[in-house]
Amino acid sequence: MKKLLSLMLVFLFLATSTFAQEKPNFDSKLPDKIKAVFDWTLEDPKDSEMAVNFISNFIKAFDEFNPMGEYSLAVVSHGPEALIFSKKNYEKYKNIVDRLNSMTKSYNLKIYVCRNTIRALGLKEEDLQPFVTVVPAGVVELAKLQEEGYRLIPTVVHDLKKFKQ
């Protein structure tokens, strides 16, 4: 009985130490070509900063793991975050707006803003930054881009700092 117990303890020790040393797999393979559309319908315009980080992370991943890869990126904004594109809100959201404007130039990012949303927010087309394109309906633009081969990336913003261990 003591031998059996000792054998089980040794087995248990070896099994747990083996699992402790194992690492998860890391898959860094990226496609050579991809089109992605980020679906923005954020609860608060301030969440746009985190949403822009998603786009940056996409670009950084390609730069690091497939620098010769080609990608086409778009954003469809059809929520309260559309307020960041208002010229009168530029100072309030300057950092976010400047980053997005830079991405439209450096990475050919296309930004589409829903006309229904801006009207509901009390804005007109001429109130928006010149680097965005106003579309009749954000949901229609999402469907159109998916028909053109864009992969839908829902943008859900969480404050991960709350959960950091």
C-alpha positions as CSV (number, residue, x, y, z in Angstrom):
1,M,0.0,0.0,0.0
2,K,2.9,2.4,0.9
3,K,4.5,1.6,-2.5
4,L,1.3,2.4,-4.3
5,L,0.8,5.6,-2.5
6,S,4.5,6.6,-3.1
7,L,4.1,5.7,-6.8
8,M,1.0,7.8,-7.1
9,L,2.6,10.8,-5.4
10,V,5.6,10.6,-7.8
11,F,3.3,10.4,-10.7
12,L,1.2,13.3,-9.5
13,F,4.4,15.4,-9.0
14,L,5.7,14.6,-12.5
15,A,2.4,15.3,-14.1
16,T,1.9,18.7,-12.4
17,S,5.5,19.8,-13.0
18,T,5.2,18.9,-16.7
19,F,2.1,20.9,-17.1
20,A,3.7,23.8,-15.2
21,Q,6.5,23.9,-17.7
22,E,4.4,23.7,-20.9
23,K,3.6,26.9,-22.8
24,P,0.5,27.6,-24.9
25,N,0.9,27.5,-28.7
26,F,1.6,30.7,-30.5
27,D,0.3,30.9,-34.1
28,S,1.9,33.9,-35.9
29,K,0.8,32.9,-39.4
30,L,-1.1,35.7,-41.1
31,P,-2.7,35.6,-44.6
32,D,-0.9,37.3,-47.5
33,K,-4.1,39.3,-48.3
34,I,-7.0,40.4,-46.1
35,K,-9.7,43.0,-46.0
36,A,-11.2,43.9,-42.6
37,V,-14.0,46.3,-41.5
38,F,-14.2,47.5,-37.9
39,D,-17.8,47.9,-36.9
40,W,-18.0,50.9,-34.5
41,T,-21.2,51.4,-32.6
42,L,-19.6,52.4,-29.3
43,E,-21.5,53.4,-26.2
44,D,-19.3,56.5,-25.5
45,P,-17.2,58.6,-27.9
46,K,-14.3,58.2,-25.4
47,D,-14.2,54.5,-26.2
48,S,-13.0,55.5,-29.7
49,E,-9.4,55.7,-28.3
50,M,-9.5,52.0,-27.4
51,A,-11.1,51.2,-30.7
52,V,-8.3,53.0,-32.6
53,N,-5.9,50.7,-30.7
54,F,-7.6,47.7,-32.3
55,I,-6.7,49.1,-35.7
56,S,-3.1,49.8,-34.5
57,N,-2.8,46.3,-33.2
58,F,-4.0,44.9,-36.6
59,I,-1.3,47.0,-38.4
60,K,1.4,46.1,-35.9
61,A,0.7,42.4,-36.2
62,F,1.1,42.5,-40.0
63,D,4.3,44.7,-39.7
64,E,5.8,42.1,-37.3
65,F,4.6,38.8,-38.6
66,N,3.9,39.4,-42.3
67,P,5.5,42.6,-43.4
68,M,5.0,41.7,-47.1
69,G,1.3,41.0,-46.5
70,E,-1.4,43.3,-48.0
71,Y,-4.5,44.5,-46.1
72,S,-7.3,46.9,-46.7
73,L,-8.9,48.4,-43.6
74,A,-12.2,50.3,-43.1
75,V,-14.2,51.6,-40.2
76,V,-18.0,52.0,-40.2
77,S,-19.1,54.4,-37.5
78,H,-22.8,54.3,-36.7
79,G,-23.0,55.1,-32.9
80,P,-22.4,57.9,-30.5
81,E,-18.6,57.8,-31.4
82,A,-19.5,59.6,-34.6
83,L,-19.3,62.8,-32.5
84,I,-15.5,62.5,-32.6
85,F,-15.6,63.4,-36.3
86,S,-17.4,66.7,-35.8
87,K,-15.2,69.6,-36.5
88,K,-16.5,71.4,-33.4
89,N,-15.3,68.5,-31.2
90,Y,-11.8,68.5,-32.7
91,E,-10.1,69.9,-29.6
92,K,-11.9,67.4,-27.3
93,Y,-10.9,64.4,-29.4
94,K,-7.8,65.8,-31.0
95,N,-5.5,62.8,-30.2
96,I,-8.0,60.2,-31.6
97,V,-8.9,62.3,-34.7
98,D,-5.3,63.0,-35.5
99,R,-4.4,59.3,-35.2
100,L,-7.3,58.3,-37.5
101,N,-6.4,61.0,-40.0
102,S,-2.8,59.8,-40.1
103,M,-4.0,56.2,-40.6
104,T,-6.1,57.3,-43.6
105,K,-3.0,58.7,-45.2
106,S,-0.4,56.1,-44.1
107,Y,-2.4,52.9,-44.4
108,N,-5.3,54.0,-46.7
109,L,-7.8,53.4,-43.9
110,K,-11.3,54.2,-45.1
111,I,-13.7,55.7,-42.5
112,Y,-17.4,55.7,-43.2
113,V,-19.9,57.5,-41.0
114,C,-23.6,56.8,-41.0
115,R,-25.7,59.7,-42.1
116,N,-28.7,58.5,-40.0
117,T,-26.5,58.6,-36.9
118,I,-25.1,62.1,-37.5
119,R,-28.5,63.4,-38.1
120,A,-29.8,61.8,-34.9
121,L,-26.8,63.5,-33.1
122,G,-27.8,66.9,-34.6
123,L,-24.9,67.1,-37.1
124,K,-24.8,67.7,-40.8
125,E,-22.4,66.3,-43.4
126,E,-20.5,69.5,-43.6
127,D,-19.9,69.4,-39.9
128,L,-17.6,66.4,-40.2
129,Q,-13.8,66.1,-40.8
130,P,-12.9,66.0,-44.5
131,F,-11.1,62.6,-44.2
132,V,-14.4,60.7,-43.5
133,T,-17.0,59.6,-46.0
134,V,-20.7,59.9,-45.1
135,V,-22.8,56.9,-46.2
136,P,-26.6,56.7,-46.2
137,A,-26.7,53.9,-43.5
138,G,-24.0,52.3,-41.5
139,V,-25.6,48.9,-41.6
140,V,-25.9,49.0,-45.4
141,E,-22.2,50.0,-45.7
142,L,-21.2,47.0,-43.5
143,A,-23.2,44.7,-45.7
144,K,-21.7,46.2,-48.9
145,L,-18.2,45.9,-47.6
146,Q,-18.8,42.3,-46.6
147,E,-20.0,41.6,-50.1
148,E,-16.7,43.1,-51.4
149,G,-14.8,40.5,-49.3
150,Y,-14.2,42.5,-46.1
151,R,-14.2,40.5,-42.8
152,L,-16.3,42.0,-40.1
153,I,-14.6,42.8,-36.9
154,P,-17.1,43.8,-34.2
155,T,-15.4,46.4,-32.0
156,V,-16.3,45.7,-28.3
157,V,-14.4,47.9,-25.9
158,H,-13.6,46.7,-22.4
159,D,-11.4,48.2,-19.7
160,L,-9.0,45.3,-19.2
161,K,-7.2,47.1,-16.4
162,K,-10.1,46.1,-14.2
163,F,-9.3,42.5,-14.7
164,K,-5.5,42.5,-14.9
165,Q,-3.9,39.9,-12.6
